[in-house]
Amino acid sequence: MSRCVKCGRELVPDEIGLHKKLIHRGASEYMCMTCLARFFDCSEELLQKKILRFREMGCTLFT
Ligand SMILES: [Zn+2]
């Protein structure tokens, strides 16, 4: 199980996918939704919407 590199929380696959999509596809360390939101200075809600959109587009990082 991967953990958030910032806060140590256990990550769900969507968070890993989002990190890869937004930061770096080949990343080996990931941030959770909360830390990603802080990093981008946006709301977690916005990130959730992005995940939905990526999934609608058929992105293979989100299953
Ligand atoms: Zn975190």
N, CA, C, O and the ligand as a Tripos MOL2 file, in Angstrom:
@<TRIPOS>MOLECULE
protein
  253   251    64     0     0
PROTEIN
NO_CHARGES

@<TRIPOS>ATOM
      1 N           0.8420   -1.2040    0.0000 N.3       1 MET1
      2 CA          0.0000    0.0000    0.0000 C.3       1 MET1
      3 C           0.8760    1.2540    0.0000 C.2       1 MET1
      4 O           1.7440    1.4050    0.8600 O.2       1 MET1
      5 N           0.6510    2.1530   -0.9650 N.am      2 SER2
      6 CA          1.4030    3.4050   -1.0140 C.3       2 SER2
      7 C           0.8520    4.3990   -0.0020 C.2       2 SER2
      8 O          -0.3310    4.3930    0.3370 O.2       2 SER2
      9 N           1.7510    5.2450    0.4620 N.am      3 ARG3
     10 CA          1.3430    6.2830    1.4040 C.3       3 ARG3
     11 C           1.7040    7.6490    0.8560 C.2       3 ARG3
     12 O           2.6290    7.7970    0.0570 O.2       3 ARG3
     13 N           0.9520    8.6440    1.3040 N.am      4 CYS4
     14 CA          1.2300   10.0230    0.9040 C.3       4 CYS4
     15 C           2.6140   10.4280    1.3910 C.2       4 CYS4
     16 O           2.9640   10.2200    2.5520 O.2       4 CYS4
     17 N           3.4010   11.0150    0.4770 N.am      5 VAL5
     18 CA          4.7750   11.3770    0.8140 C.3       5 VAL5
     19 C           4.8050   12.5580    1.7890 C.2       5 VAL5
     20 O           5.8100   12.7740    2.4670 O.2       5 VAL5
     21 N           3.7170   13.3190    1.8630 N.am      6 LYS6
     22 CA          3.6660   14.4910    2.7480 C.3       6 LYS6
     23 C           3.1180   14.1690    4.1300 C.2       6 LYS6
     24 O           3.7260   14.5090    5.1450 O.2       6 LYS6
     25 N           1.9510   13.5030    4.1590 N.am      7 CYS7
     26 CA          1.2860   13.3100    5.4540 C.3       7 CYS7
     27 C           1.2280   11.8500    5.9000 C.2       7 CYS7
     28 O           0.8330   11.5640    7.0300 O.2       7 CYS7
     29 N           1.6230   10.9140    5.0080 N.am      8 GLY8
     30 CA          1.6920    9.5210    5.4090 C.3       8 GLY8
     31 C           0.3880    8.7590    5.3730 C.2       8 GLY8
     32 O           0.3390    7.5890    5.7540 O.2       8 GLY8
     33 N          -0.6700    9.4090    4.9180 N.am      9 ARG9
     34 CA         -1.9660    8.7370    4.8360 C.3       9 ARG9
     35 C          -1.9350    7.6730    3.7440 C.2       9 ARG9
     36 O          -1.2420    7.8260    2.7380 O.2       9 ARG9
     37 N          -2.6900    6.5930    3.9460 N.am     10 GLU10
     38 CA         -2.7770    5.5690    2.9020 C.3      10 GLU10
     39 C          -3.5160    6.1170    1.7020 C.2      10 GLU10
     40 O          -4.5080    6.8330    1.8310 O.2      10 GLU10
     41 N          -3.0070    5.7620    0.5170 N.am     11 LEU11
     42 CA         -3.5790    6.3160   -0.7070 C.3      11 LEU11
     43 C          -4.5370    5.3470   -1.3650 C.2      11 LEU11
     44 O          -4.3390    4.1330   -1.3250 O.2      11 LEU11
     45 N          -5.5820    5.8950   -1.9730 N.am     12 VAL12
     46 CA         -6.4710    5.0890   -2.8100 C.3      12 VAL12
     47 C          -5.9670    5.2070   -4.2470 C.2      12 VAL12
     48 O          -5.2850    6.1750   -4.5810 O.2      12 VAL12
     49 N          -6.2930    4.2370   -5.1010 N.am     13 PRO13
     50 CA         -5.7780    4.2470   -6.4860 C.3      13 PRO13
     51 C          -6.0710    5.5400   -7.2370 C.2      13 PRO13
     52 O          -5.2540    5.9880   -8.0410 O.2      13 PRO13
     53 N          -7.2380    6.1450   -6.9780 N.am     14 ASP14
     54 CA         -7.5730    7.3980   -7.6600 C.3      14 ASP14
     55 C          -6.5600    8.4950   -7.3530 C.2      14 ASP14
     56 O          -6.2220    9.2970   -8.2240 O.2      14 ASP14
     57 N          -6.0780    8.5280   -6.1120 N.am     15 GLU15
     58 CA         -5.1250    9.5670   -5.7120 C.3      15 GLU15
     59 C          -3.7850    9.3540   -6.4170 C.2      15 GLU15
     60 O          -3.1290   10.3120   -6.8260 O.2      15 GLU15
     61 N          -3.3930    8.1030   -6.5530 N.am     16 ILE16
     62 CA         -2.1470    7.8000   -7.2640 C.3      16 ILE16
     63 C          -2.2970    8.1820   -8.7340 C.2      16 ILE16
     64 O          -1.3860    8.7580   -9.3280 O.2      16 ILE16
     65 N          -3.4470    7.8590   -9.3160 N.am     17 GLY17
     66 CA         -3.7160    8.2120  -10.7070 C.3      17 GLY17
     67 C          -3.6870    9.7090  -10.9130 C.2      17 GLY17
     68 O          -3.1260   10.2080  -11.8880 O.2      17 GLY17
     69 N          -4.2990   10.4160   -9.9840 N.am     18 LEU18
     70 CA         -4.3600   11.8700  -10.0870 C.3      18 LEU18
     71 C          -2.9610   12.4810  -10.0020 C.2      18 LEU18
     72 O          -2.6180   13.3870  -10.7610 O.2      18 LEU18
     73 N          -2.1750   11.9770   -9.0800 N.am     19 HIS19
     74 CA         -0.8110   12.4770   -8.9360 C.3      19 HIS19
     75 C          -0.0400   12.2620  -10.2390 C.2      19 HIS19
     76 O           0.6480   13.1610  -10.7230 O.2      19 HIS19
     77 N          -0.1670   11.0510  -10.8000 N.am     20 LYS20
     78 CA          0.5280   10.7550  -12.0550 C.3      20 LYS20
     79 C           0.0730   11.6870  -13.1670 C.2      20 LYS20
     80 O           0.8750   12.1640  -13.9700 O.2      20 LYS20
     81 N          -1.2360   11.9350  -13.1970 N.am     21 LYS21
     82 CA         -1.8090   12.7480  -14.2610 C.3      21 LYS21
     83 C          -1.3790   14.2150  -14.1270 C.2      21 LYS21
     84 O          -1.0640   14.8730  -15.1190 O.2      21 LYS21
     85 N          -1.3720   14.7090  -12.8990 N.am     22 LEU22
     86 CA         -1.1560   16.1410  -12.6870 C.3      22 LEU22
     87 C           0.3100   16.5030  -12.4640 C.2      22 LEU22
     88 O           0.7310   17.6050  -12.8160 O.2      22 LEU22
     89 N           1.0810   15.6060  -11.8930 N.am     23 ILE23
     90 CA          2.4620   15.9240  -11.5320 C.3      23 ILE23
     91 C           3.4410   15.2580  -12.4880 C.2      23 ILE23
     92 O           4.1530   15.9320  -13.2330 O.2      23 ILE23
     93 N           3.4710   13.9370  -12.4610 N.am     24 HIS24
     94 CA          4.4640   13.2300  -13.2520 C.3      24 HIS24
     95 C           4.0200   11.7870  -13.4350 C.2      24 HIS24
     96 O           3.7980   11.0580  -12.4680 O.2      24 HIS24
     97 N           3.8970   11.3980  -14.6750 N.am     25 ARG25
     98 CA          3.4110   10.0620  -15.0110 C.3      25 ARG25
     99 C           4.2920    8.9620  -14.3990 C.2      25 ARG25
    100 O           3.7910    7.9170  -13.9830 O.2      25 ARG25
    101 N           5.5790    9.2030  -14.3500 N.am     26 GLY26
    102 CA          6.4910    8.1750  -13.8590 C.3      26 GLY26
    103 C           6.8280    8.3030  -12.3860 C.2      26 GLY26
    104 O           7.7990    7.7120  -11.9130 O.2      26 GLY26
    105 N           6.0310    9.0700  -11.6610 N.am     27 ALA27
    106 CA          6.3160    9.2940  -10.2420 C.3      27 ALA27
    107 C           6.3090    7.9910   -9.4590 C.2      27 ALA27
    108 O           5.5580    7.0690   -9.7800 O.2      27 ALA27
    109 N           7.1390    7.9190   -8.4430 N.am     28 SER28
    110 CA          7.1300    6.7350   -7.5930 C.3      28 SER28
    111 C           6.7210    7.0990   -6.1680 C.2      28 SER28
    112 O           6.5270    6.2230   -5.3250 O.2      28 SER28
    113 N           6.5920    8.4020   -5.9080 N.am     29 GLU29
    114 CA          6.0650    8.8570   -4.6220 C.3      29 GLU29
    115 C           4.8530    9.7200   -4.9310 C.2      29 GLU29
    116 O           4.8400   10.4850   -5.8950 O.2      29 GLU29
    117 N           3.8380    9.5800   -4.0940 N.am     30 TYR30
    118 CA          2.5760   10.2430   -4.4030 C.3      30 TYR30
    119 C           2.0570   11.0550   -3.2230 C.2      30 TYR30
    120 O           2.4380   10.8350   -2.0730 O.2      30 TYR30
    121 N           1.1740   12.0020   -3.5430 N.am     31 MET31
    122 CA          0.4930   12.7680   -2.5070 C.3      31 MET31
    123 C          -0.9830   12.4050   -2.4980 C.2      31 MET31
    124 O          -1.5510   12.0470   -3.5300 O.2      31 MET31
    125 N          -1.5990   12.5010   -1.3220 N.am     32 CYS32
    126 CA         -3.0300   12.2550   -1.2080 C.3      32 CYS32
    127 C          -3.7970   13.4730   -1.7450 C.2      32 CYS32
    128 O          -3.2180   14.5170   -2.0430 O.2      32 CYS32
    129 N          -5.0840   13.3020   -1.8540 N.am     33 MET33
    130 CA         -5.9410   14.3490   -2.3880 C.3      33 MET33
    131 C          -5.7960   15.6610   -1.6050 C.2      33 MET33
    132 O          -5.7440   16.7400   -2.1960 O.2      33 MET33
    133 N          -5.7340   15.5600   -0.3010 N.am     34 THR34
    134 CA         -5.6320   16.7450    0.5460 C.3      34 THR34
    135 C          -4.3360   17.5050    0.2790 C.2      34 THR34
    136 O          -4.3420   18.7280    0.1390 O.2      34 THR34
    137 N          -3.2350   16.7760    0.2090 N.am     35 CYS35
    138 CA         -1.9390   17.4140   -0.0220 C.3      35 CYS35
    139 C          -1.8290   17.9300   -1.4580 C.2      35 CYS35
    140 O          -1.2070   18.9650   -1.6980 O.2      35 CYS35
    141 N          -2.4340   17.2100   -2.4200 N.am     36 LEU36
    142 CA         -2.4490   17.7020   -3.7980 C.3      36 LEU36
    143 C          -3.2270   19.0100   -3.8840 C.2      36 LEU36
    144 O          -2.8070   19.9510   -4.5570 O.2      36 LEU36
    145 N          -4.3550   19.0570   -3.2000 N.am     37 ALA37
    146 CA         -5.1730   20.2740   -3.2060 C.3      37 ALA37
    147 C          -4.3790   21.4410   -2.6340 C.2      37 ALA37
    148 O          -4.4380   22.5560   -3.1510 O.2      37 ALA37
    149 N          -3.6350   21.1770   -1.5620 N.am     38 ARG38
    150 CA         -2.8130   22.2190   -0.9530 C.3      38 ARG38
    151 C          -1.7020   22.6440   -1.9120 C.2      38 ARG38
    152 O          -1.4080   23.8290   -2.0650 O.2      38 ARG38
    153 N          -1.0920   21.6430   -2.5550 N.am     39 PHE39
    154 CA          0.0040   21.8930   -3.4920 C.3      39 PHE39
    155 C          -0.4510   22.8080   -4.6270 C.2      39 PHE39
    156 O           0.2590   23.7360   -5.0150 O.2      39 PHE39
    157 N          -1.6550   22.5300   -5.1550 N.am     40 PHE40
    158 CA         -2.1630   23.3230   -6.2810 C.3      40 PHE40
    159 C          -2.9790   24.5200   -5.8140 C.2      40 PHE40
    160 O          -3.4640   25.3070   -6.6260 O.2      40 PHE40
    161 N          -3.1280   24.6520   -4.4940 N.am     41 ASP41
    162 CA         -3.9210   25.7350   -3.9340 C.3      41 ASP41
    163 C          -5.3380   25.7390   -4.5340 C.2      41 ASP41
    164 O          -5.8430   26.7750   -4.9650 O.2      41 ASP41
    165 N          -5.9600   24.5560   -4.5480 N.am     42 CYS42
    166 CA         -7.3350   24.4360   -5.0220 C.3      42 CYS42
    167 C          -8.0900   23.5450   -4.0400 C.2      42 CYS42
    168 O          -7.5090   23.0380   -3.0810 O.2      42 CYS42
    169 N          -9.3830   23.3580   -4.2850 N.am     43 SER43
    170 CA        -10.1760   22.5460   -3.3560 C.3      43 SER43
    171 C         -10.1020   21.0630   -3.7250 C.2      43 SER43
    172 O          -9.8530   20.7060   -4.8770 O.2      43 SER43
    173 N         -10.3250   20.2020   -2.7140 N.am     44 GLU44
    174 CA        -10.3650   18.7630   -2.9840 C.3      44 GLU44
    175 C         -11.5300   18.4320   -3.9080 C.2      44 GLU44
    176 O         -11.4810   17.4890   -4.6970 O.2      44 GLU44
    177 N         -12.5800   19.2420   -3.7800 N.am     45 GLU45
    178 CA        -13.7650   19.0420   -4.6240 C.3      45 GLU45
    179 C         -13.3900   19.1680   -6.1020 C.2      45 GLU45
    180 O         -13.8450   18.3940   -6.9440 O.2      45 GLU45
    181 N         -12.5500   20.1610   -6.3930 N.am     46 LEU46
    182 CA        -12.1130   20.3740   -7.7730 C.3      46 LEU46
    183 C         -11.3360   19.1540   -8.2830 C.2      46 LEU46
    184 O         -11.4870   18.7400   -9.4330 O.2      46 LEU46
    185 N         -10.5040   18.5900   -7.4020 N.am     47 LEU47
    186 CA         -9.7210   17.4220   -7.7990 C.3      47 LEU47
    187 C         -10.6390   16.2290   -8.0520 C.2      47 LEU47
    188 O         -10.4180   15.4540   -8.9830 O.2      47 LEU47
    189 N         -11.6740   16.0860   -7.2150 N.am     48 GLN48
    190 CA        -12.6560   15.0060   -7.4250 C.3      48 GLN48
    191 C         -13.3090   15.1420   -8.7910 C.2      48 GLN48
    192 O         -13.5100   14.1580   -9.5030 O.2      48 GLN48
    193 N         -13.6350   16.3810   -9.1430 N.am     49 LYS49
    194 CA        -14.2580   16.6300  -10.4490 C.3      49 LYS49
    195 C         -13.2960   16.2800  -11.5710 C.2      49 LYS49
    196 O         -13.7030   15.7400  -12.6000 O.2      49 LYS49
    197 N         -12.0240   16.5860  -11.3740 N.am     50 LYS50
    198 CA        -11.0200   16.2520  -12.3870 C.3      50 LYS50
    199 C         -10.9440   14.7410  -12.5820 C.2      50 LYS50
    200 O         -10.8710   14.2550  -13.7110 O.2      50 LYS50
    201 N         -10.9620   13.9990  -11.4670 N.am     51 ILE51
    202 CA        -10.9190   12.5370  -11.5590 C.3      51 ILE51
    203 C         -12.1000   12.0310  -12.3780 C.2      51 ILE51
    204 O         -11.9420   11.1780  -13.2520 O.2      51 ILE51
    205 N         -13.2890   12.5650  -12.0870 N.am     52 LEU52
    206 CA        -14.4870   12.1640  -12.8350 C.3      52 LEU52
    207 C         -14.3160   12.4520  -14.3210 C.2      52 LEU52
    208 O         -14.6610   11.6310  -15.1710 O.2      52 LEU52
    209 N         -13.7760   13.6330  -14.6190 N.am     53 ARG53
    210 CA        -13.5880   14.0200  -16.0080 C.3      53 ARG53
    211 C         -12.5780   13.0990  -16.7060 C.2      53 ARG53
    212 O         -12.8140   12.6510  -17.8280 O.2      53 ARG53
    213 N         -11.4460   12.8200  -16.0300 N.am     54 PHE54
    214 CA        -10.4410   11.9260  -16.6190 C.3      54 PHE54
    215 C         -11.0470   10.5560  -16.8840 C.2      54 PHE54
    216 O         -10.7810    9.9290  -17.9090 O.2      54 PHE54
    217 N         -11.8860   10.0940  -15.9190 N.am     55 ARG55
    218 CA        -12.4960    8.7710  -16.0650 C.3      55 ARG55
    219 C         -13.4550    8.7550  -17.2610 C.2      55 ARG55
    220 O         -13.4950    7.7930  -18.0280 O.2      55 ARG55
    221 N         -14.2220    9.8360  -17.4030 N.am     56 GLU56
    222 CA        -15.1430    9.9470  -18.5360 C.3      56 GLU56
    223 C         -14.3870    9.8970  -19.8580 C.2      56 GLU56
    224 O         -14.8690    9.3500  -20.8500 O.2      56 GLU56
    225 N         -13.1970   10.4780  -19.8490 N.am     57 MET57
    226 CA        -12.3870   10.5110  -21.0600 C.3      57 MET57
    227 C         -11.7440    9.1530  -21.3390 C.2      57 MET57
    228 O         -11.1030    8.9540  -22.3710 O.2      57 MET57
    229 N         -11.9260    8.2290  -20.4040 N.am     58 GLY58
    230 CA        -11.3820    6.8790  -20.5920 C.3      58 GLY58
    231 C          -9.9270    6.7580  -20.2230 C.2      58 GLY58
    232 O          -9.2470    5.8460  -20.6910 O.2      58 GLY58
    233 N          -9.4340    7.6510  -19.3970 N.am     59 CYS59
    234 CA         -8.0340    7.5970  -18.9760 C.3      59 CYS59
    235 C          -7.7580    6.2970  -18.2090 C.2      59 CYS59
    236 O          -8.4850    5.9370  -17.2830 O.2      59 CYS59
    237 N          -6.7000    5.6090  -18.6160 N.am     60 THR60
    238 CA         -6.4160    4.3020  -18.0320 C.3      60 THR60
    239 C          -5.8800    4.3820  -16.6050 C.2      60 THR60
    240 O          -5.7770    3.3610  -15.9240 O.2      60 THR60
    241 N          -5.5350    5.5930  -16.1470 N.am     61 LEU61
    242 CA         -5.0440    5.7280  -14.7660 C.3      61 LEU61
    243 C          -6.1900    5.6600  -13.7670 C.2      61 LEU61
    244 O          -5.9730    5.4770  -12.5700 O.2      61 LEU61
    245 N          -7.4170    5.8100  -14.2710 N.am     62 PHE62
    246 CA         -8.5870    5.7910  -13.3820 C.3      62 PHE62
    247 C          -9.5420    4.6950  -13.8250 C.2      62 PHE62
    248 O         -10.1930    4.8120  -14.8630 O.2      62 PHE62
    249 N          -9.6230    3.6430  -13.0490 N.am     63 THR63
    250 CA        -10.4710    2.5230  -13.4540 C.3      63 THR63
    251 C         -11.6660    2.3530  -12.5320 C.2      63 THR63
    252 O         -12.4810    1.4530  -12.7360 O.2      63 THR63
    253 ZN         -1.1920   13.7720    2.2500 Zn       64 ZN64
@<TRIPOS>BOND
     1     1     2 1
     2     2     3 1
     3     3     4 2
     4     3     5 am
     5     5     6 1
     6     6     7 1
     7     7     8 2
     8     7     9 am
     9     9    10 1
    10    10    11 1
    11    11    12 2
    12    11    13 am
    13    13    14 1
    14    14    15 1
    15    15    16 2
    16    15    17 am
    17    17    18 1
    18    18    19 1
    19    19    20 2
    20    19    21 am
    21    21    22 1
    22    22    23 1
    23    23    24 2
    24    23    25 am
    25    25    26 1
    26    26    27 1
    27    27    28 2
    28    27    29 am
    29    29    30 1
    30    30    31 1
    31    31    32 2
    32    31    33 am
    33    33    34 1
    34    34    35 1
    35    35    36 2
    36    35    37 am
    37    37    38 1
    38    38    39 1
    39    39    40 2
    40    39    41 am
    41    41    42 1
    42    42    43 1
    43    43    44 2
    44    43    45 am
    45    45    46 1
    46    46    47 1
    47    47    48 2
    48    47    49 am
    49    49    50 1
    50    50    51 1
    51    51    52 2
    52    51    53 am
    53    53    54 1
    54    54    55 1
    55    55    56 2
    56    55    57 am
    57    57    58 1
    58    58    59 1
    59    59    60 2
    60    59    61 am
    61    61    62 1
    62    62    63 1
    63    63    64 2
    64    63    65 am
    65    65    66 1
    66    66    67 1
    67    67    68 2
    68    67    69 am
    69    69    70 1
    70    70    71 1
    71    71    72 2
    72    71    73 am
    73    73    74 1
    74    74    75 1
    75    75    76 2
    76    75    77 am
    77    77    78 1
    78    78    79 1
    79    79    80 2
    80    79    81 am
    81    81    82 1
    82    82    83 1
    83    83    84 2
    84    83    85 am
    85    85    86 1
    86    86    87 1
    87    87    88 2
    88    87    89 am
    89    89    90 1
    90    90    91 1
    91    91    92 2
    92    91    93 am
    93    93    94 1
    94    94    95 1
    95    95    96 2
    96    95    97 am
    97    97    98 1
    98    98    99 1
    99    99   100 2
   100    99   101 am
   101   101   102 1
   102   102   103 1
   103   103   104 2
   104   103   105 am
   105   105   106 1
   106   106   107 1
   107   107   108 2
   108   107   109 am
   109   109   110 1
   110   110   111 1
   111   111   112 2
   112   111   113 am
   113   113   114 1
   114   114   115 1
   115   115   116 2
   116   115   117 am
   117   117   118 1
   118   118   119 1
   119   119   120 2
   120   119   121 am
   121   121   122 1
   122   122   123 1
   123   123   124 2
   124   123   125 am
   125   125   126 1
   126   126   127 1
   127   127   128 2
   128   127   129 am
   129   129   130 1
   130   130   131 1
   131   131   132 2
   132   131   133 am
   133   133   134 1
   134   134   135 1
   135   135   136 2
   136   135   137 am
   137   137   138 1
   138   138   139 1
   139   139   140 2
   140   139   141 am
   141   141   142 1
   142   142   143 1
   143   143   144 2
   144   143   145 am
   145   145   146 1
   146   146   147 1
   147   147   148 2
   148   147   149 am
   149   149   150 1
   150   150   151 1
   151   151   152 2
   152   151   153 am
   153   153   154 1
   154   154   155 1
   155   155   156 2
   156   155   157 am
   157   157   158 1
   158   158   159 1
   159   159   160 2
   160   159   161 am
   161   161   162 1
   162   162   163 1
   163   163   164 2
   164   163   165 am
   165   165   166 1
   166   166   167 1
   167   167   168 2
   168   167   169 am
   169   169   170 1
   170   170   171 1
   171   171   172 2
   172   171   173 am
   173   173   174 1
   174   174   175 1
   175   175   176 2
   176   175   177 am
   177   177   178 1
   178   178   179 1
   179   179   180 2
   180   179   181 am
   181   181   182 1
   182   182   183 1
   183   183   184 2
   184   183   185 am
   185   185   186 1
   186   186   187 1
   187   187   188 2
   188   187   189 am
   189   189   190 1
   190   190   191 1
   191   191   192 2
   192   191   193 am
   193   193   194 1
   194   194   195 1
   195   195   196 2
   196   195   197 am
   197   197   198 1
   198   198   199 1
   199   199   200 2
   200   199   201 am
   201   201   202 1
   202   202   203 1
   203   203   204 2
   204   203   205 am
   205   205   206 1
   206   206   207 1
   207   207   208 2
   208   207   209 am
   209   209   210 1
   210   210   211 1
   211   211   212 2
   212   211   213 am
   213   213   214 1
   214   214   215 1
   215   215   216 2
   216   215   217 am
   217   217   218 1
   218   218   219 1
   219   219   220 2
   220   219   221 am
   221   221   222 1
   222   222   223 1
   223   223   224 2
   224   223   225 am
   225   225   226 1
   226   226   227 1
   227   227   228 2
   228   227   229 am
   229   229   230 1
   230   230   231 1
   231   231   232 2
   232   231   233 am
   233   233   234 1
   234   234   235 1
   235   235   236 2
   236   235   237 am
   237   237   238 1
   238   238   239 1
   239   239   240 2
   240   239   241 am
   241   241   242 1
   242   242   243 1
   243   243   244 2
   244   243   245 am
   245   245   246 1
   246   246   247 1
   247   247   248 2
   248   247   249 am
   249   249   250 1
   250   250   251 1
   251   251   252 2
@<TRIPOS>SUBSTRUCTURE
     1 MET1         2 RESIDUE 1 A MET
     2 SER2         6 RESIDUE 1 A SER
     3 ARG3        10 RESIDUE 1 A ARG
     4 CYS4        14 RESIDUE 1 A CYS
     5 VAL5        18 RESIDUE 1 A VAL
     6 LYS6        22 RESIDUE 1 A LYS
     7 CYS7        26 RESIDUE 1 A CYS
     8 GLY8        30 RESIDUE 1 A GLY
     9 ARG9        34 RESIDUE 1 A ARG
    10 GLU10       38 RESIDUE 1 A GLU
    11 LEU11       42 RESIDUE 1 A LEU
    12 VAL12       46 RESIDUE 1 A VAL
    13 PRO13       50 RESIDUE 1 A PRO
    14 ASP14       54 RESIDUE 1 A ASP
    15 GLU15       58 RESIDUE 1 A GLU
    16 ILE16       62 RESIDUE 1 A ILE
    17 GLY17       66 RESIDUE 1 A GLY
    18 LEU18       70 RESIDUE 1 A LEU
    19 HIS19       74 RESIDUE 1 A HIS
    20 LYS20       78 RESIDUE 1 A LYS
    21 LYS21       82 RESIDUE 1 A LYS
    22 LEU22       86 RESIDUE 1 A LEU
    23 ILE23       90 RESIDUE 1 A ILE
    24 HIS24       94 RESIDUE 1 A HIS
    25 ARG25       98 RESIDUE 1 A ARG
    26 GLY26      102 RESIDUE 1 A GLY
    27 ALA27      106 RESIDUE 1 A ALA
    28 SER28      110 RESIDUE 1 A SER
    29 GLU29      114 RESIDUE 1 A GLU
    30 TYR30      118 RESIDUE 1 A TYR
    31 MET31      122 RESIDUE 1 A MET
    32 CYS32      126 RESIDUE 1 A CYS
    33 MET33      130 RESIDUE 1 A MET
    34 THR34      134 RESIDUE 1 A THR
    35 CYS35      138 RESIDUE 1 A CYS
    36 LEU36      142 RESIDUE 1 A LEU
    37 ALA37      146 RESIDUE 1 A ALA
    38 ARG38      150 RESIDUE 1 A ARG
    39 PHE39      154 RESIDUE 1 A PHE
    40 PHE40      158 RESIDUE 1 A PHE
    41 ASP41      162 RESIDUE 1 A ASP
    42 CYS42      166 RESIDUE 1 A CYS
    43 SER43      170 RESIDUE 1 A SER
    44 GLU44      174 RESIDUE 1 A GLU
    45 GLU45      178 RESIDUE 1 A GLU
    46 LEU46      182 RESIDUE 1 A LEU
    47 LEU47      186 RESIDUE 1 A LEU
    48 GLN48      190 RESIDUE 1 A GLN
    49 LYS49      194 RESIDUE 1 A LYS
    50 LYS50      198 RESIDUE 1 A LYS
    51 ILE51      202 RESIDUE 1 A ILE
    52 LEU52      206 RESIDUE 1 A LEU
    53 ARG53      210 RESIDUE 1 A ARG
    54 PHE54      214 RESIDUE 1 A PHE
    55 ARG55      218 RESIDUE 1 A ARG
    56 GLU56      222 RESIDUE 1 A GLU
    57 MET57      226 RESIDUE 1 A MET
    58 GLY58      230 RESIDUE 1 A GLY
    59 CYS59      234 RESIDUE 1 A CYS
    60 THR60      238 RESIDUE 1 A THR
    61 LEU61      242 RESIDUE 1 A LEU
    62 PHE62      246 RESIDUE 1 A PHE
    63 THR63      250 RESIDUE 1 A THR
    64 ZN64       253 GROUP 0 **** ****
